[in-house]
Amino acid sequence: MSEHVIHRSQYSLIERSLKNFPITLIQGPRQSGKSFLLKQFLRQGKILQIRTLDDLGELQRAKENPHAYIESLPKPVGIDEIQRVPELLLALKKYVDDHQKKGDFIITGSANIFAYPSTLESLAGRMNIITLQPFSLAELQENIYCPFLERVLEAQTLNPEWLLKKSFSPFSFEDVFWGGFPGVALSKDIDFKMDWCSSYLASYIERDLRDLTKDMIGFYKLFEHLSLMSGQQLVFNSLSGDLGLDQRTVKRYVEILEMTYQVDVVQPFYSNTLKSLVKTPKIYLKDTGLLTYLMGFSSKTELENSHMKGSILETWLYNEITKNIQDKRVSVAYFRQQDGVELDFVLSRGVSHLFIECKTTLPSQINSLKSIKILREIDPKAPVIIFHTGNHLKEFGNNIYGIPFSTLGQNW
């Protein structure tokens, strides 16, 4: 029986990158599908071999003489887990400069290689970077990728008549509970999820952290604590007091989690025209399947009945937004004033904005959202999307729409 393969939205980006760049870096958390994509390219003859630096023998050869190692590889080639030997980047730069051939290298990384102190050489113009996250809702439903949010941001409006022709299914917290890591999301087996998440965290700590920190217990304690804070402001002095760790250590651990694609730190929206804006960032875990495991949920029903479901749903939406956006010029921030007036997300590209709010239940009228009125002082015509768990579209007027979460998985 042939293996069932779900098409990844980044696949076409990688194919295009191979035609335009000597090096293509696929980065993202472990178990998000990077190695699987390498195997696909190997089967299709786009690379001749895959070398993984998780193999101790391969790791030793690469560390002993990075330049000789790169020269010895058959090209085009895939190198898995490049962050294990950051010194290879200098060797890659030299090889690329000497040979000037596109598509020679596909490298993967489970940590941001440019955050390592030893990574000093610039590969600008030589390498294209593509981020591979766990499955999106559209990928899990095997629908064709559509940059829906990018299109709204570019057009600065929605087409409600076109949307009204679509039928939307009610949103299920099932997708939030299982998350997007391929193994868990495709199995939908609770025993497997518990075993997989436990193994994932143990492997993550063993493989990715042993060179970065020695206090594994303190680090894991912080990771667990951050799961309770996903979607909330990241206040380092409060974390330090709660965990009994000094602020410098807490900041370092958060940097490591961000560097290894376990969390995202989202900055607050800033505008010269608005005063009293907060300067504290928010934090989001990168997968709600792992998040619900860390929070102790054993079923979708437990999640739905929890008072934490709002922040978990917001975390899920944040991750879906970042999966839906492929334009690297688009930034994601959140809006909050010191008086507590807040909007979940502000997408920006140049002077264009898209305002997004996450709701379990769609409000009957828009007057309750003071943040929209304030943000409209900055950008009077910017579209506003209020995502909700229902199955209907609502047009509030003034370029403001209530749209089901299921839109993000729609086959356009």
C-alpha positions as CSV (number, residue, x, y, z in Angstrom):
1,M,0.0,0.0,0.0
2,S,1.4,3.4,-1.0
3,E,2.0,6.0,1.7
4,H,-0.6,8.7,2.1
5,V,1.1,12.0,1.4
6,I,-0.4,15.4,2.3
7,H,0.8,18.1,0.1
8,R,2.7,20.9,1.9
9,S,2.0,24.5,0.9
10,Q,5.7,25.3,1.0
11,Y,6.6,22.6,-1.6
12,S,6.2,24.9,-4.6
13,L,8.3,27.6,-2.7
14,I,11.1,25.1,-2.3
15,E,11.0,24.0,-6.0
16,R,11.2,27.7,-7.0
17,S,14.0,28.3,-4.6
18,L,16.1,25.4,-6.0
19,K,15.9,27.2,-9.4
20,N,17.0,30.5,-8.0
21,F,19.4,29.9,-5.1
22,P,22.5,27.7,-4.5
23,I,21.3,26.9,-1.0
24,T,17.7,26.4,0.3
25,L,17.2,26.3,4.0
26,I,14.1,24.6,5.4
27,Q,13.7,25.6,9.0
28,G,11.2,24.8,11.7
29,P,10.5,22.7,14.7
30,R,11.5,19.0,14.9
31,Q,8.9,16.6,13.5
32,S,7.2,19.2,11.4
33,G,8.0,17.4,8.2
34,K,11.4,18.7,7.0
35,S,13.1,15.3,6.7
36,F,10.0,13.9,4.9
37,L,10.3,16.7,2.3
38,L,14.0,15.9,1.8
39,K,13.0,12.2,1.2
40,Q,10.4,13.4,-1.4
41,F,13.0,15.4,-3.2
42,L,15.4,12.4,-3.1
43,R,12.7,10.1,-4.6
44,Q,12.1,12.6,-7.4
45,G,15.8,12.9,-8.2
46,K,16.1,16.5,-7.2
47,I,18.9,15.6,-4.8
48,L,21.2,12.6,-4.9
49,Q,21.7,11.9,-1.2
50,I,20.6,12.9,2.3
51,R,23.1,13.3,5.0
52,T,21.8,13.7,8.6
53,L,23.9,15.3,11.3
54,D,21.8,13.5,13.9
55,D,24.0,10.5,12.9
56,L,27.1,10.6,15.2
57,G,29.5,9.4,12.5
58,E,28.2,12.0,10.1
59,L,28.4,14.6,12.8
60,Q,32.0,13.8,13.6
61,R,33.1,13.9,9.9
62,A,31.4,17.3,9.4
63,K,33.0,18.8,12.6
64,E,36.5,17.5,11.9
65,N,36.9,19.2,8.6
66,P,33.8,21.2,7.4
67,H,35.4,22.3,4.1
68,A,36.5,18.8,3.1
69,Y,33.1,17.4,4.2
70,I,31.2,19.8,1.9
71,E,33.6,19.2,-1.0
72,S,33.1,15.4,-0.7
73,L,29.3,15.4,-0.9
74,P,27.6,14.5,-4.2
75,K,25.7,17.4,-5.5
76,P,22.8,18.2,-5.4
77,V,22.5,17.0,-1.8
78,G,20.3,17.4,1.3
79,I,21.9,18.0,4.7
80,D,19.5,17.4,7.7
81,E,19.8,19.3,11.0
82,I,22.5,21.8,9.9
83,Q,22.4,23.5,13.3
84,R,24.4,20.6,14.8
85,V,27.4,22.0,13.0
86,P,27.1,25.7,12.4
87,E,30.7,25.8,11.1
88,L,29.4,24.2,7.9
89,L,27.9,27.5,6.9
90,L,31.3,29.0,6.2
91,A,32.2,26.0,4.2
92,L,29.0,26.2,2.2
93,K,29.6,29.9,1.5
94,K,33.1,29.1,0.1
95,Y,31.9,26.2,-2.0
96,V,29.0,28.3,-3.4
97,D,31.2,31.2,-4.2
98,D,33.7,28.9,-6.0
99,H,31.1,27.0,-8.0
100,Q,28.2,29.4,-8.5
101,K,25.6,26.6,-9.2
102,K,22.0,26.9,-8.2
103,G,20.1,24.1,-6.4
104,D,23.2,22.3,-5.0
105,F,22.1,22.2,-1.4
106,I,18.9,21.7,0.5
107,I,19.6,22.1,4.2
108,T,17.2,21.8,7.1
109,G,17.4,23.2,10.6
110,S,15.5,22.6,13.8
111,A,17.0,25.8,15.3
112,N,17.6,29.3,14.0
113,I,21.2,28.9,12.8
114,F,21.7,32.6,12.7
115,A,21.1,32.8,16.4
116,Y,24.2,30.7,17.2
117,P,27.2,32.8,18.3
118,S,29.6,30.9,15.9
119,T,27.5,31.8,12.9
120,L,29.1,35.0,11.7
121,E,29.3,34.6,7.9
122,S,26.5,36.1,5.9
123,L,24.9,34.0,3.2
124,A,22.8,36.8,1.9
125,G,22.0,36.3,-1.8
126,R,23.3,32.7,-1.7
127,M,20.5,31.1,0.5
128,N,16.7,31.3,0.6
129,I,15.0,30.6,3.9
130,I,11.6,28.8,4.0
131,T,9.9,28.0,7.3
132,L,8.0,24.7,7.6
133,Q,5.5,24.7,10.5
134,P,3.3,21.8,11.6
135,F,0.2,21.2,9.4
136,S,-2.2,24.0,8.8
137,L,-6.0,23.5,8.8
138,A,-6.0,23.7,5.0
139,E,-3.3,21.1,4.7
140,L,-5.0,18.7,7.1
141,Q,-8.2,19.0,5.1
142,E,-6.1,18.5,1.9
143,N,-7.3,21.7,0.3
144,I,-5.3,23.8,-2.1
145,Y,-3.3,26.6,-0.4
146,C,-4.7,30.1,-0.7
147,P,-3.0,33.1,0.9
148,F,-6.5,34.3,2.0
149,L,-5.2,36.9,4.6
150,E,-2.5,38.2,2.2
151,R,-5.1,38.8,-0.4
152,V,-7.3,40.7,2.0
153,L,-4.3,42.7,3.2
154,E,-3.4,43.6,-0.4
155,A,-6.9,44.4,-1.6
156,Q,-7.8,46.1,1.6
157,T,-11.3,44.7,1.5
158,L,-13.2,41.4,1.3
159,N,-15.5,40.3,-1.4
160,P,-18.6,39.4,0.7
161,E,-20.7,38.4,-2.3
162,W,-18.1,35.8,-3.2
163,L,-17.8,34.6,0.4
164,L,-21.5,34.3,0.7
165,K,-21.5,31.7,-2.0
166,K,-19.3,29.5,0.2
167,S,-20.6,27.0,2.7
168,F,-18.7,26.9,6.0
169,S,-18.7,24.0,8.4
170,P,-18.9,24.8,12.2
171,F,-15.5,25.0,13.8
172,S,-14.4,22.0,15.9
173,F,-12.0,22.2,18.8
174,E,-10.8,18.8,17.6
175,D,-8.3,20.6,15.3
176,V,-7.1,22.7,18.3
177,F,-6.7,19.7,20.6
178,W,-4.7,17.6,18.1
179,G,-2.6,20.4,16.7
180,G,-0.6,20.2,13.6
181,F,2.4,17.9,14.2
182,P,1.9,15.2,11.5
183,G,2.2,12.2,13.7
184,V,-0.4,13.3,16.2
185,A,-2.7,15.2,13.8
186,L,-3.0,12.2,11.5
187,S,-3.4,9.5,14.1
188,K,-6.0,11.2,16.3
189,D,-5.3,8.6,19.0
190,I,-5.1,9.9,22.6
191,D,-2.7,7.2,23.8
192,F,-0.4,7.9,20.9
193,K,-0.6,11.6,21.5
194,M,0.5,11.2,25.1
195,D,3.4,9.0,24.2
196,W,4.4,11.1,21.2
197,C,4.4,14.4,23.2
198,S,6.4,12.9,26.1
199,S,8.9,11.4,23.6
200,Y,9.1,14.7,21.6
201,L,9.9,16.8,24.7
202,A,12.5,14.3,25.9
203,S,14.1,14.2,22.4
204,Y,14.0,18.0,22.2
205,I,15.7,18.4,25.5
206,E,18.3,15.7,24.7
207,R,19.2,16.7,21.1
208,D,18.7,20.5,20.9
209,L,19.4,21.7,24.4
210,R,22.4,19.8,25.7
211,D,24.8,22.4,24.1
212,L,22.7,25.4,25.2
213,T,21.9,24.9,28.9
214,K,22.8,22.5,31.7
215,D,19.7,23.1,33.9
216,M,17.3,20.9,32.1
217,I,14.9,20.8,35.1
218,G,14.6,24.6,35.3
219,F,14.2,24.9,31.6
220,Y,11.4,22.3,31.4
221,K,9.7,24.0,34.4
222,L,9.7,27.3,32.4
223,F,8.4,25.6,29.3
224,E,5.5,24.1,31.3
225,H,4.8,27.4,32.9
226,L,4.7,29.2,29.6
227,S,2.0,26.8,28.3
228,L,-0.3,28.4,30.9
229,M,0.7,31.8,29.6
230,S,0.3,31.2,25.9
231,G,-1.5,34.3,24.4
232,Q,-0.6,36.4,27.4
233,Q,2.0,39.2,28.0
234,L,5.5,38.1,28.7
235,V,6.6,39.8,31.9
236,F,10.1,38.5,32.8
237,N,10.2,39.7,36.4
238,S,6.9,37.9,37.2
239,L,8.2,34.7,35.6
240,S,11.4,35.1,37.5
241,G,9.5,35.3,40.8
242,D,7.1,32.5,40.0
243,L,9.9,30.0,39.0
244,G,12.7,31.1,41.4
245,L,15.0,31.8,38.5
246,D,16.9,35.1,37.9
247,Q,15.6,37.3,35.1
248,R,18.7,36.8,33.0
249,T,18.2,33.0,33.0
250,V,14.5,33.3,32.2
251,K,15.3,35.6,29.2
252,R,17.9,33.2,28.0
253,Y,15.5,30.2,28.2
254,V,12.8,32.1,26.3
255,E,15.4,33.0,23.6
256,I,16.3,29.3,23.3
257,L,12.6,28.3,23.0
258,E,12.2,30.9,20.3
259,M,15.4,29.9,18.6
260,T,14.3,26.3,18.4
261,Y,10.8,27.2,17.1
262,Q,8.9,26.1,20.2
263,V,7.4,29.6,20.9
264,D,7.0,32.9,19.1
265,V,7.4,36.2,20.9
266,V,5.0,38.8,19.3
267,Q,5.7,42.5,19.7
268,P,3.1,45.1,20.4
269,F,1.8,47.3,17.6
270,Y,3.4,50.8,17.6
271,S,2.3,54.1,16.2
272,N,3.6,57.6,16.6
273,T,0.0,58.9,16.6
274,L,-1.2,56.8,19.5
275,K,-0.1,57.3,23.1
276,S,-0.2,55.0,26.1
277,L,0.5,51.8,24.1
278,V,2.1,48.9,26.0
279,K,5.6,47.8,25.2
280,T,5.4,44.3,26.6
281,P,5.4,41.4,24.1
282,K,3.1,38.4,24.1
283,I,4.2,34.8,23.9
284,Y,2.5,31.9,21.9
285,L,3.4,28.2,21.8
286,K,3.9,27.0,18.2
287,D,1.5,24.1,18.4
288,T,-1.8,23.6,20.3
289,G,-1.5,19.8,20.3
290,L,1.7,20.1,22.4
291,L,0.2,23.0,24.3
292,T,-2.9,21.0,25.4
293,Y,-0.6,18.1,26.4
294,L,1.5,20.4,28.6
295,M,-1.7,21.9,30.1
296,G,-3.0,18.4,31.0
297,F,-6.0,18.1,28.7
298,S,-7.0,14.5,27.7
299,S,-9.8,15.2,25.3
300,K,-11.5,17.8,23.1
301,T,-14.4,17.9,25.6
302,E,-12.1,18.9,28.5
303,L,-10.7,21.7,26.3
304,E,-14.1,23.0,25.3
305,N,-15.2,23.1,28.9
306,S,-12.1,24.8,30.2
307,H,-11.9,28.5,31.1
308,M,-8.6,28.5,29.2
309,K,-10.1,27.7,25.9
310,G,-10.2,31.3,24.8
311,S,-6.4,31.8,25.1
312,I,-5.8,28.3,23.5
313,L,-8.0,29.2,20.6
314,E,-6.2,32.5,20.2
315,T,-2.9,30.6,20.1
316,W,-4.3,28.3,17.4
317,L,-5.4,31.3,15.4
318,Y,-2.0,33.0,15.7
319,N,-0.3,29.9,14.3
320,E,-2.9,29.6,11.5
321,I,-2.2,33.2,10.6
322,T,1.6,32.6,10.4
323,K,1.0,29.5,8.3
324,N,-1.3,31.3,5.9
325,I,1.2,34.1,5.3
326,Q,4.1,33.4,2.9
327,D,5.0,37.0,2.1
328,K,8.0,37.9,4.2
329,R,7.1,41.6,4.2
330,V,4.1,40.9,6.3
331,S,4.5,41.4,10.1
332,V,2.2,40.3,12.9
333,A,1.7,42.3,16.1
334,Y,-0.9,42.8,18.7
335,F,-2.5,46.0,19.9
336,R,-3.0,47.0,23.6
337,Q,-3.3,50.2,25.5
338,Q,-2.3,50.7,29.1
339,D,-6.0,51.0,30.0
340,G,-6.5,47.4,28.7
341,V,-8.2,48.1,25.4
342,E,-6.8,45.4,23.1
343,L,-7.1,43.8,19.6
344,D,-5.6,40.3,19.1
345,F,-3.6,40.8,15.9
346,V,-2.5,43.6,13.5
347,L,-1.1,42.4,10.2
348,S,1.0,45.1,8.4
349,R,2.7,45.4,5.1
350,G,4.1,48.8,4.5
351,V,1.3,51.3,5.2
352,S,-1.5,48.6,4.8
353,H,-3.1,46.9,7.7
354,L,-5.5,44.1,8.5
355,F,-7.1,44.0,12.0
356,I,-8.0,40.6,13.4
357,E,-10.0,39.6,16.5
358,C,-10.5,36.1,17.8
359,K,-13.9,35.3,19.4
360,T,-15.6,32.0,20.4
361,T,-18.9,33.7,19.9
362,L,-19.5,36.5,17.3
363,P,-20.8,39.7,18.9
364,S,-24.2,40.9,17.8
365,Q,-22.8,44.4,17.2
366,I,-19.4,45.9,16.9
367,N,-19.7,48.7,19.4
368,S,-18.1,46.6,22.1
369,L,-14.8,46.5,20.3
370,K,-13.2,49.8,21.3
371,S,-9.9,48.9,19.9
372,I,-11.3,48.9,16.3
373,K,-12.4,52.5,16.7
374,I,-9.0,53.5,18.0
375,L,-7.1,51.7,15.3
376,R,-9.3,53.2,12.6
377,E,-7.8,56.6,13.6
378,I,-4.5,55.2,12.2
379,D,-5.9,53.5,9.2
380,P,-9.6,54.5,8.5
381,K,-10.1,52.0,5.6
382,A,-8.3,48.9,6.9
383,P,-10.4,45.7,6.8
384,V,-11.4,44.1,10.1
385,I,-11.9,40.3,10.4
386,I,-13.6,38.9,13.5
387,F,-12.9,35.1,13.4
388,H,-15.6,33.0,15.3
389,T,-16.5,29.4,15.8
390,G,-19.8,29.6,13.9
391,N,-20.6,28.7,10.3
392,H,-21.9,32.0,8.9
393,L,-20.5,35.2,7.5
394,K,-21.7,38.5,9.0
395,E,-21.1,41.9,7.4
396,F,-21.1,44.7,10.0
397,G,-20.5,47.5,7.5
398,N,-17.5,49.8,7.2
399,N,-15.3,47.0,5.9
400,I,-15.8,44.9,9.1
401,Y,-16.7,41.2,8.8
402,G,-17.4,38.2,11.0
403,I,-15.9,35.1,9.4
404,P,-15.8,31.5,10.6
405,F,-12.5,30.0,11.6
406,S,-13.2,27.2,9.0
407,T,-12.5,29.8,6.3
408,L,-8.8,29.2,6.9
409,G,-9.2,25.6,5.8
410,Q,-11.4,26.4,2.9
411,N,-10.7,25.0,-0.6
412,W,-10.6,28.2,-2.7
